[in-house]
Amino acid sequence: MSYRTHNLGELRKENIGETVTLSGWIDTKRDLGGLTFIDLRDREGVTQIVFDIDVAEKNIVETAQKLKNESVIKIKGLIRERYSKNMNIPTGEIEIFATELEILNHAEVLPFQVSGSENVSESMRLKYRYLDMRRSQLLNNLKMRHKMIMSIRNYMDKEGFLDVDTPILTKSTPEGARDFLVPSRISQGEFYALPQSPQLFKQLLMIGGIEKYYQIAKCFRDEDLRADRQPEFTQLDLEMSFVEQEDILNLVEGLAKKVFEDVTGENPNYSFPRMSYDEAMTRYGSDKPDTRFEVELKDLTEIMKTTKFEAFKKWAVGKGAVKCVVAPNGSEKFSRKIISEYEEYVKVYFGAKGLAYIKVTEDGINSPLSKFFSEEEMKTIVETSGAKVGDIILIIADNKKIVHNSLGAIRLKIAEDFNLIDKNEFKFLWIIDFPMFEYSEEENRYQAQHHPFTAIKAEHMEAFMGGEMEKILTISHDLILNGSEIGGGSLRIFDPKIQERVFEKLGLSFEEAREKFGFFIDAFKYGAPPHGGLAFGIDRWLMVMLKESSIRDVIPFPKTNKGQCLMTEAPGNVAVEQLEELSLKVALEVKEENK
């Protein structure tokens, strides 16, 4: 028994006169007395099927009339030229006059209409993901995901990389985010961790002599979620031996262009400018700036060192900063209400103390700050900001981290709210020279900004070995696309003495370092080559490429912002017997909270 001679997207005018067998889902149905029209759909497209009382037996037509949308059927019939052509679909010049009908599966009443309805809540789409996949948008995104993966594999194979998989059950090591832990039944009281990335294993592969490794890897991070982040995600992981940073960047640029061409059908002639981390933070307040629009941070710190306005001066003369962004033509657009909304936004999400503003109007300066600054000071602020008549200047004074984070976010909010971004434009950017260490106020200690295996720049090595922590830069690189970090990596430390020194700087005692990374440190004793690499977030990269606003729209079975799968209802409770096998017990108060 054959279910199909063709798929539902391939028949054309040239096939008229042929008898075909087709199978698929009923997309839509229209009854016109003795005629019933069914748009039959499969993964490849839609073909119109006609049940005509003058062509098919009466019982076949009557059966077709009773079918519900999304029922699965098989038909046999003759291809004819379509009377009322639909040039919006590839099969729109033909239709099939059915002579046979077999119902393969009836569909019950649907929780939402698969075809013709765009207003379906995301929670419904996630709960019935298998129905959502039948909708054209998600289906197309999954096709593009396939094209992307195949493009990557073909490119990496051509460049001489070996596809090597690494363990999912591994040892818990501090890599920046919280691990997902898996209790061991065999080794009672001990735990595996799901990998945040294959970082240690890919470096071990370099020590093992693989030289060029890649993997489409599943990674797991137990962290707060957002529109471009999931607890489990897919990563293109790659590592190379005997390379300089330039080798990695050139390889990745070629890969990015090839993937864009294969997925979008365009032949992009994109450039990949480079910018230091320090410049990115200074100009954009972000280490992943969206450079599709020109709004930049302007520094008012020096000006404020001599002002009498204490709220700004204390940050200018201390270790803080006073900076601003200009919203072009925003003087009239920014009402008191909008300014208050922006101020609340940076207070709640970034800890800013407040948001000051200056409107530059035809009639002069309009600002609550006018009573604190002289006319000359106001003129200097406006000139330094670059504001013109009709613009509004938004100012924040605080510690540098809060200033940069707040104004970087405001910059993006201005662009979205006032349509400053060309949504059809793609702009790549390399951010390089990240600091090795950053101070964590929460933990009261230094942390590795990328990870503790990042190579330090040669000109900073003496200062590092001498004990300095600030301004030590690394040979690192993040690839940014339209304000999203789609990839990041570095050259790696391959000298065991330097690696041990980094652990020491991060506050890990010799015993702690041995406990967490002993197997890794030991491997370096037996000849580690110079090496480096990069990891791409495939989900995020595809999201940006397809201009989707949520990473969930490019993942087959994603989780909600609370890390839940609405379809399977995971995470869920497990039987007491399973917990006992693992020597685990769930606290009563936790059970009550989850009820």
C-alpha positions as CSV (number, residue, x, y, z in Angstrom):
1,M,0.0,0.0,0.0
2,S,1.4,3.4,-1.0
3,Y,0.3,6.5,0.9
4,R,1.6,9.0,-1.7
5,T,3.1,9.3,-5.1
6,H,3.9,13.0,-4.5
7,N,4.1,15.4,-1.6
8,L,1.6,18.2,-1.4
9,G,3.9,21.0,-2.6
10,E,5.4,19.6,-5.8
11,L,2.6,19.1,-8.3
12,R,2.5,21.7,-11.2
13,K,0.7,22.5,-14.4
14,E,3.0,20.0,-16.2
15,N,1.4,17.2,-14.2
16,I,-2.1,17.8,-15.5
17,G,-3.7,14.5,-16.7
18,E,-1.8,12.3,-14.2
19,T,-3.5,10.1,-11.6
20,V,-1.9,10.6,-8.1
21,T,-2.1,9.3,-4.6
22,L,-1.8,11.9,-1.8
23,S,-1.9,11.9,2.0
24,G,-2.0,14.7,4.5
25,W,-3.9,16.8,7.0
26,I,-7.1,18.7,6.1
27,D,-6.1,22.3,6.3
28,T,-9.4,23.9,5.3
29,K,-12.7,22.6,3.9
30,R,-15.5,24.4,1.9
31,D,-18.8,22.7,1.1
32,L,-20.7,23.9,-2.0
33,G,-23.6,21.4,-2.3
34,G,-22.4,18.8,-4.7
35,L,-18.8,20.1,-4.5
36,T,-16.5,19.9,-1.5
37,F,-13.1,21.6,-1.6
38,I,-10.3,20.4,0.8
39,D,-6.9,22.0,1.1
40,L,-4.7,19.1,1.9
41,R,-1.5,19.9,3.7
42,D,1.8,18.2,4.5
43,R,5.2,19.4,5.4
44,E,6.0,20.6,1.9
45,G,2.8,22.5,1.0
46,V,-0.9,22.5,0.2
47,T,-2.9,21.1,-2.7
48,Q,-6.6,21.6,-3.4
49,I,-8.6,18.4,-3.5
50,V,-12.1,18.5,-5.1
51,F,-14.8,16.0,-4.2
52,D,-17.3,16.3,-7.1
53,I,-20.6,14.3,-7.1
54,D,-20.2,14.0,-10.9
55,V,-16.8,12.4,-10.6
56,A,-16.7,10.5,-7.3
57,E,-19.2,8.1,-5.8
58,K,-21.9,9.8,-3.7
59,N,-20.8,8.1,-0.4
60,I,-17.2,9.4,-0.9
61,V,-18.4,13.0,-1.3
62,E,-20.8,12.7,1.7
63,T,-17.9,11.3,3.8
64,A,-15.7,14.2,2.8
65,Q,-18.3,16.7,3.8
66,K,-18.4,15.3,7.3
67,L,-14.6,15.5,7.9
68,K,-13.1,17.9,10.4
69,N,-10.0,20.0,9.9
70,E,-6.7,18.3,10.8
71,S,-8.1,14.8,10.1
72,V,-5.6,12.7,8.2
73,I,-6.7,11.3,4.9
74,K,-5.4,9.6,1.8
75,I,-6.9,10.3,-1.6
76,K,-6.5,9.1,-5.2
77,G,-7.5,11.3,-8.1
78,L,-6.9,13.0,-11.4
79,I,-5.0,16.2,-11.8
80,R,-6.9,18.9,-13.7
81,E,-6.2,22.6,-14.4
82,R,-7.6,24.7,-11.6
83,Y,-10.5,27.0,-12.7
84,S,-10.0,29.6,-10.0
85,K,-6.2,29.8,-9.8
86,N,-4.3,30.7,-6.6
87,M,-1.0,32.1,-7.6
88,N,0.0,32.6,-3.9
89,I,0.9,29.0,-3.6
90,P,3.2,26.8,-5.9
91,T,0.4,24.3,-6.6
92,G,-2.2,27.0,-7.3
93,E,-2.7,26.2,-11.0
94,I,-3.9,22.7,-10.5
95,E,-6.4,20.7,-8.4
96,I,-7.1,17.0,-7.8
97,F,-10.5,15.5,-8.5
98,A,-10.7,12.7,-6.0
99,T,-12.1,9.3,-6.9
100,E,-11.0,7.5,-3.8
101,L,-10.9,8.5,-0.1
102,E,-9.5,6.7,2.9
103,I,-9.7,8.2,6.4
104,L,-6.4,7.5,8.2
105,N,-7.3,9.3,11.4
106,H,-10.1,11.5,12.6
107,A,-9.3,14.7,14.4
108,E,-11.4,15.8,17.4
109,V,-12.4,19.4,18.2
110,L,-9.1,21.4,18.2
111,P,-8.0,23.6,21.1
112,F,-7.2,26.2,18.5
113,Q,-7.4,26.5,14.7
114,V,-4.1,25.5,13.1
115,S,-4.8,27.3,9.9
116,G,-6.0,30.9,9.5
117,S,-5.7,32.1,13.1
118,E,-2.7,34.1,14.3
119,N,-4.1,35.1,17.7
120,V,-3.2,32.0,19.7
121,S,-1.6,32.6,23.1
122,E,1.9,31.3,23.6
123,S,0.8,29.1,26.5
124,M,-1.6,27.3,24.2
125,R,1.0,27.0,21.5
126,L,3.4,25.5,24.0
127,K,0.9,23.1,25.6
128,Y,-0.1,21.7,22.1
129,R,3.3,22.1,20.5
130,Y,2.6,19.2,18.1
131,L,-0.3,21.3,16.7
132,D,1.8,24.5,16.7
133,M,4.4,22.7,14.5
134,R,1.8,22.3,11.8
135,R,1.5,26.1,11.5
136,S,3.5,27.6,8.8
137,Q,5.7,30.0,10.9
138,L,7.0,27.4,13.3
139,L,7.3,24.7,10.6
140,N,9.4,27.2,8.5
141,N,11.6,28.0,11.5
142,L,12.3,24.3,12.1
143,K,13.2,23.9,8.4
144,M,15.6,26.8,8.7
145,R,17.0,25.2,11.8
146,H,17.7,22.0,9.8
147,K,19.3,24.1,7.0
148,M,21.5,25.9,9.5
149,I,22.7,22.7,11.2
150,M,23.5,21.1,7.8
151,S,25.3,24.2,6.7
152,I,27.4,24.2,9.8
153,R,28.3,20.5,9.5
154,N,29.2,20.8,5.8
155,Y,31.4,23.8,6.5
156,M,33.2,22.3,9.5
157,D,33.8,19.0,7.6
158,K,35.3,21.0,4.7
159,E,37.6,22.8,7.1
160,G,38.9,19.5,8.5
161,F,37.1,19.4,11.9
162,L,36.2,16.1,13.6
163,D,32.7,15.8,15.1
164,V,33.3,14.4,18.6
165,D,30.6,14.1,21.3
166,T,31.3,14.7,24.9
167,P,29.5,13.4,28.1
168,I,26.2,14.7,29.3
169,L,26.7,13.3,32.8
170,T,29.8,14.9,34.2
171,K,31.4,16.5,37.2
172,S,30.1,19.8,38.7
173,T,32.6,22.5,38.1
174,P,32.2,26.3,38.7
175,E,31.7,27.8,35.2
176,G,29.6,30.9,35.9
177,A,26.0,29.6,36.1
178,R,24.3,27.2,38.4
179,D,24.5,23.5,37.5
180,F,21.6,21.1,37.0
181,L,22.5,18.2,39.3
182,V,21.7,14.5,38.8
183,P,21.9,12.2,41.9
184,S,23.7,8.9,41.5
185,R,21.9,5.7,42.6
186,I,25.1,3.7,42.4
187,S,27.3,6.1,44.3
188,Q,24.8,7.1,47.0
189,G,25.0,10.8,48.1
190,E,27.0,11.8,45.1
191,F,25.9,13.8,42.0
192,Y,26.6,14.3,38.4
193,A,26.1,17.7,36.7
194,L,24.7,18.4,33.3
195,P,27.3,20.3,31.3
196,Q,27.0,24.1,31.1
197,S,29.2,23.7,28.0
198,P,31.8,21.2,26.9
199,Q,34.6,23.6,27.8
200,L,36.8,21.3,29.8
201,F,36.3,18.4,27.5
202,K,37.1,20.3,24.3
203,Q,40.4,21.4,25.9
204,L,41.1,17.8,26.8
205,L,40.5,16.9,23.2
206,M,43.1,19.4,22.2
207,I,45.5,17.8,24.7
208,G,44.5,14.5,23.2
209,G,45.8,15.6,19.8
210,I,42.4,15.9,18.0
211,E,43.6,19.4,16.8
212,K,40.2,20.4,15.2
213,Y,37.1,19.5,17.0
214,Y,33.4,20.6,16.7
215,Q,30.2,19.4,18.1
216,I,26.5,20.4,18.0
217,A,26.1,20.1,21.8
218,K,23.3,20.2,24.3
219,C,24.1,22.5,27.2
220,F,22.3,23.2,30.5
221,R,22.3,26.1,32.8
222,D,20.0,26.6,35.8
223,E,19.6,30.3,35.6
224,D,16.8,32.9,35.3
225,L,15.2,32.8,31.9
226,R,14.3,35.5,29.4
227,A,13.3,35.9,25.8
228,D,16.7,34.8,24.4
229,R,17.6,32.3,27.1
230,Q,16.5,28.7,27.8
231,P,17.6,26.2,30.6
232,E,18.7,23.8,27.9
233,F,20.1,25.0,24.6
234,T,22.0,23.9,21.6
235,Q,25.6,25.1,21.0
236,L,28.0,24.8,18.2
237,D,31.2,24.1,20.1
238,L,34.6,24.3,18.3
239,E,38.2,24.2,19.3
240,M,41.5,24.3,17.4
241,S,45.1,23.6,18.2
242,F,48.2,25.6,17.1
243,V,46.2,28.7,16.2
244,E,46.3,32.4,16.9
245,Q,43.2,34.5,17.5
246,E,43.2,35.7,13.9
247,D,42.8,32.1,12.7
248,I,39.7,31.6,14.8
249,L,38.1,34.9,13.8
250,N,38.7,34.3,10.1
251,L,37.3,30.8,10.3
252,V,34.2,32.0,12.1
253,E,33.6,34.9,9.8
254,G,33.6,32.4,6.8
255,L,31.2,30.2,8.7
256,A,28.8,33.0,9.6
257,K,28.6,34.1,5.9
258,K,28.0,30.6,4.7
259,V,25.3,29.9,7.2
260,F,23.5,33.2,6.3
261,E,23.6,32.3,2.6
262,D,22.3,28.8,3.1
263,V,19.5,29.7,5.5
264,T,18.3,33.0,4.1
265,G,19.2,32.5,0.4
266,E,21.0,35.8,0.5
267,N,24.7,36.3,-0.5
268,P,25.8,38.6,2.3
269,N,28.8,40.8,2.0
270,Y,28.9,41.6,5.7
271,S,31.8,43.1,7.4
272,F,33.0,42.1,10.9
273,P,34.4,45.2,12.6
274,R,36.2,44.8,15.9
275,M,35.8,46.8,19.1
276,S,37.4,46.5,22.4
277,Y,35.3,45.7,25.5
278,D,36.3,49.0,27.0
279,E,35.2,51.0,23.9
280,A,31.9,49.1,23.7
281,M,31.1,49.9,27.4
282,T,32.2,53.5,27.0
283,R,30.2,54.2,23.8
284,Y,27.2,51.9,24.2
285,G,27.0,50.8,27.8
286,S,27.0,47.2,26.7
287,D,29.4,44.4,25.7
288,K,26.9,43.4,23.0
289,P,25.9,46.7,21.4
290,D,23.4,47.0,18.7
291,T,25.1,49.2,16.1
292,R,22.2,49.5,13.7
293,F,21.5,52.9,15.1
294,E,23.7,55.8,16.2
295,V,22.6,56.7,19.7
296,E,25.7,56.6,21.9
297,L,26.6,57.3,25.5
298,K,28.3,60.7,26.1
299,D,30.6,61.3,29.1
300,L,29.8,64.3,31.4
301,T,32.0,63.1,34.3
302,E,34.8,65.7,33.8
303,I,32.3,68.5,33.5
304,M,30.6,67.5,36.8
305,K,33.8,67.5,38.8
306,T,33.6,71.3,39.3
307,T,29.8,71.7,39.6
308,K,28.0,72.7,42.7
309,F,25.3,70.1,42.2
310,E,26.3,67.5,44.8
311,A,24.1,64.7,43.4
312,F,26.3,64.6,40.3
313,K,29.6,65.8,41.7
314,K,30.0,63.1,44.3
315,W,30.0,60.4,41.6
316,A,32.2,62.5,39.2
317,V,35.0,63.0,41.8
318,G,34.7,59.5,43.2
319,K,34.8,56.2,41.4
320,G,31.5,56.7,39.6
321,A,30.5,58.3,36.4
322,V,28.0,60.8,35.0
323,K,26.9,60.0,31.5
324,C,24.0,60.6,29.1
325,V,22.2,59.5,26.0
326,V,20.4,61.7,23.5
327,A,17.0,60.7,22.2
328,P,16.8,62.3,18.7
329,N,13.7,64.3,18.2
330,G,12.6,63.2,21.6
331,S,11.8,66.6,23.2
332,E,8.1,66.5,22.3
333,K,7.8,62.7,22.4
334,F,9.0,62.4,26.0
335,S,6.1,63.5,28.1
336,R,6.4,63.5,31.9
337,K,4.7,60.2,31.9
338,I,7.2,58.6,29.6
339,I,10.1,60.0,31.5
340,S,8.7,58.6,34.7
341,E,8.3,55.2,33.0
342,Y,12.0,55.2,31.9
343,E,13.1,56.3,35.3
344,E,11.2,53.5,37.0
345,Y,12.6,51.0,34.5
346,V,16.2,51.8,35.3
347,K,15.5,51.9,39.0
348,V,13.8,48.5,39.2
349,Y,16.0,46.6,36.8
350,F,19.4,48.2,37.2
351,G,19.4,49.9,40.6
352,A,19.8,53.5,39.3
353,K,19.0,56.2,41.9
354,G,17.2,58.4,39.3
355,L,17.0,59.7,35.8
356,A,17.6,63.4,35.0
357,Y,16.6,65.0,31.7
358,I,17.2,68.1,29.6
359,K,14.9,69.1,26.7
360,V,16.5,71.2,24.0
361,T,13.6,73.2,22.5
362,E,13.2,76.1,20.1
363,D,12.6,78.3,23.2
364,G,15.8,77.1,25.0
365,I,16.4,74.6,27.8
366,N,13.6,72.9,29.6
367,S,14.8,70.9,32.6
368,P,14.4,70.6,36.4
369,L,18.2,70.8,36.4
370,S,18.2,74.4,35.3
371,K,18.0,75.7,38.9
372,F,21.2,73.7,39.8
373,F,23.4,74.7,36.9
374,S,24.5,78.0,35.4
375,E,23.6,78.9,31.9
376,E,27.2,78.3,30.8
377,E,27.2,74.8,32.5
378,M,24.0,73.9,30.7
379,K,25.5,75.0,27.4
380,T,28.5,72.8,28.0
381,I,26.4,69.8,28.9
382,V,24.3,70.2,25.7
383,E,27.4,70.7,23.5
384,T,29.2,67.7,25.0
385,S,26.1,65.5,24.5
386,G,25.8,66.5,20.9
387,A,22.1,67.3,21.3
388,K,20.3,69.5,18.8
389,V,17.0,71.4,19.0
390,G,14.2,68.9,19.4
391,D,16.3,66.4,21.3
392,I,16.1,65.2,24.9
393,I,19.2,64.4,27.0
394,L,18.8,61.6,29.6
395,I,21.4,61.6,32.4
396,I,22.4,59.1,35.0
397,A,25.0,59.5,37.8
398,D,26.1,56.4,39.8
399,N,28.8,53.8,39.9
400,K,30.1,52.9,36.5
401,K,28.4,49.5,36.3
402,I,24.9,51.0,37.0
403,V,25.5,53.9,34.7
404,H,26.5,51.7,31.8
405,N,23.8,49.1,32.3
406,S,21.1,51.7,32.7
407,L,22.0,53.9,29.8
408,G,22.8,50.9,27.6
409,A,19.2,49.6,28.3
410,I,17.7,53.1,27.8
411,R,19.5,53.4,24.5
412,L,17.8,50.1,23.3
413,K,14.5,51.2,24.7
414,I,14.7,54.5,22.8
415,A,15.4,52.7,19.6
416,E,12.5,50.3,20.0
417,D,10.0,52.9,21.2
418,F,10.8,55.4,18.5
419,N,11.6,53.0,15.6
420,L,15.2,53.9,15.1
421,I,16.2,50.4,13.9
422,D,16.1,49.1,10.4
423,K,14.7,45.6,11.0
424,N,15.9,44.3,7.7
425,E,19.6,45.2,8.5
426,F,22.1,42.8,9.9
427,K,25.2,44.0,11.6
428,F,28.0,41.8,13.0
429,L,30.6,43.0,15.5
430,W,33.5,41.4,17.2
431,I,34.0,42.5,20.9
432,I,37.6,41.7,21.9
433,D,40.0,42.3,24.8
434,F,37.7,41.4,27.7
435,P,39.0,41.9,31.3
436,M,40.2,38.7,32.9
437,F,38.6,39.5,36.2
438,E,35.5,41.3,37.4
439,Y,34.6,42.1,41.0
440,S,31.4,40.6,42.4
441,E,29.7,42.8,45.0
442,E,27.4,39.9,45.9
443,E,30.2,37.4,46.6
444,N,32.8,40.0,47.7
445,R,35.5,38.5,45.5
446,Y,36.8,38.5,42.0
447,Q,35.4,36.2,39.3
448,A,36.6,35.3,35.8
449,Q,34.6,37.4,33.3
450,H,34.6,34.8,30.5
451,H,35.9,31.7,32.3
452,P,39.1,30.8,34.2
453,F,40.7,29.1,31.2
454,T,41.0,32.3,29.1
455,A,44.5,33.2,27.9
456,I,45.9,36.5,29.2
457,K,47.4,39.0,26.7
458,A,51.2,38.8,26.6
459,E,51.7,42.4,27.4
460,H,49.6,41.9,30.6
461,M,51.3,38.7,31.8
462,E,54.0,40.4,33.9
463,A,51.4,42.5,35.8
464,F,49.2,39.4,36.3
465,M,52.1,37.3,37.7
466,G,53.0,40.3,39.9
467,G,49.6,40.2,41.6
468,E,47.5,42.8,39.7
469,M,43.8,42.1,39.2
470,E,42.5,45.2,37.5
471,K,43.0,45.9,33.8
472,I,44.3,42.5,33.0
473,L,43.0,41.8,29.5
474,T,42.5,38.5,27.7
475,I,42.8,37.2,24.2
476,S,39.0,36.8,23.9
477,H,36.3,37.4,21.4
478,D,32.5,37.6,21.4
479,L,30.6,37.7,18.1
480,I,27.6,40.1,18.2
481,L,24.7,40.2,15.7
482,N,22.2,43.1,16.0
483,G,22.8,43.5,19.7
484,S,22.7,39.7,20.6
485,E,25.8,37.7,21.6
486,I,25.6,34.8,19.3
487,G,29.1,33.4,20.0
488,G,32.0,33.8,22.3
489,G,35.4,32.3,22.9
490,S,39.1,32.9,23.4
491,L,42.6,31.5,23.2
492,R,43.1,29.2,26.2
493,I,45.7,29.0,29.0
494,F,47.9,26.0,28.2
495,D,50.7,26.5,30.8
496,P,49.8,24.7,34.0
497,K,51.6,27.2,36.2
498,I,49.6,30.1,34.8
499,Q,46.4,28.1,35.2
500,E,47.1,27.4,38.8
501,R,47.9,31.0,39.3
502,V,44.4,32.0,37.9
503,F,42.7,29.6,40.3
504,E,44.7,31.2,43.1
505,K,43.6,34.7,42.1
506,L,40.0,33.5,42.1
507,G,40.3,32.5,45.7
508,L,40.5,28.7,45.1
509,S,43.0,27.1,47.5
510,F,45.2,24.4,46.1
511,E,42.9,21.7,47.7
512,E,39.8,23.3,46.2
513,A,41.3,23.6,42.8
514,R,42.4,19.9,42.9
515,E,38.9,18.9,44.0
516,K,37.1,20.7,41.3
517,F,39.6,20.6,38.4
518,G,42.2,17.9,39.4
519,F,41.7,15.8,36.3
520,F,42.0,18.9,34.1
521,I,45.1,20.2,35.8
522,D,46.8,16.8,35.6
523,A,46.2,16.6,31.8
524,F,48.3,19.8,31.3
525,K,51.3,18.0,32.7
526,Y,51.6,15.8,29.7
527,G,52.0,18.3,26.8
528,A,49.2,20.7,26.1
529,P,49.3,22.5,22.7
530,P,48.4,26.2,22.3
531,H,44.7,26.2,21.5
532,G,41.5,28.2,21.3
533,G,38.0,28.3,20.1
534,L,34.5,29.6,20.2
535,A,31.0,28.5,21.0
536,F,27.9,29.6,19.0
537,G,24.4,29.7,20.6
538,I,22.6,28.1,17.7
539,D,19.1,28.9,19.0
540,R,19.9,32.6,19.6
541,W,21.8,32.9,16.3
542,L,18.8,31.5,14.4
543,M,16.4,33.7,16.4
544,V,18.2,36.8,15.2
545,M,18.6,35.6,11.7
546,L,14.9,34.9,11.3
547,K,13.9,38.2,13.1
548,E,12.0,36.4,15.8
549,S,11.5,38.1,19.2
550,S,11.7,34.9,21.3
551,I,14.1,32.0,21.3
552,R,11.2,29.7,22.0
553,D,10.0,30.2,18.4
554,V,13.1,28.4,16.9
555,I,13.2,25.5,19.4
556,P,11.1,22.4,18.8
557,F,10.1,21.9,22.5
558,P,11.0,24.9,24.6
559,K,10.4,25.7,28.2
560,T,8.5,28.7,29.6
561,N,10.2,31.6,31.5
562,K,9.6,29.5,34.7
563,G,11.5,26.5,33.1
564,Q,8.3,24.5,32.7
565,C,7.2,22.3,29.7
566,L,3.5,22.9,29.4
567,M,3.1,20.0,27.1
568,T,4.7,17.3,29.3
569,E,4.1,19.2,32.6
570,A,7.8,18.9,33.5
571,P,9.2,19.3,36.0
572,G,7.0,17.1,38.1
573,N,6.8,14.9,41.2
574,V,8.4,11.5,41.3
575,A,7.5,8.4,43.3
576,V,8.8,8.1,46.8
577,E,10.4,4.8,45.8
578,Q,12.5,6.6,43.3
579,L,13.7,9.1,45.8
580,E,14.5,6.3,48.3
581,E,16.6,4.6,45.7
582,L,18.7,7.8,45.5
583,S,18.7,8.4,49.2
584,L,16.8,11.6,48.8
585,K,14.0,13.2,50.7
586,V,11.9,16.2,49.7
587,A,11.3,18.7,52.5
588,L,7.7,19.0,53.6
589,E,7.8,22.8,53.3
590,V,8.9,22.5,49.6
591,K,6.0,20.1,48.9
592,E,3.6,22.6,50.4
593,E,5.0,25.5,48.4
594,N,4.6,23.5,45.1
595,K,1.0,22.5,45.8
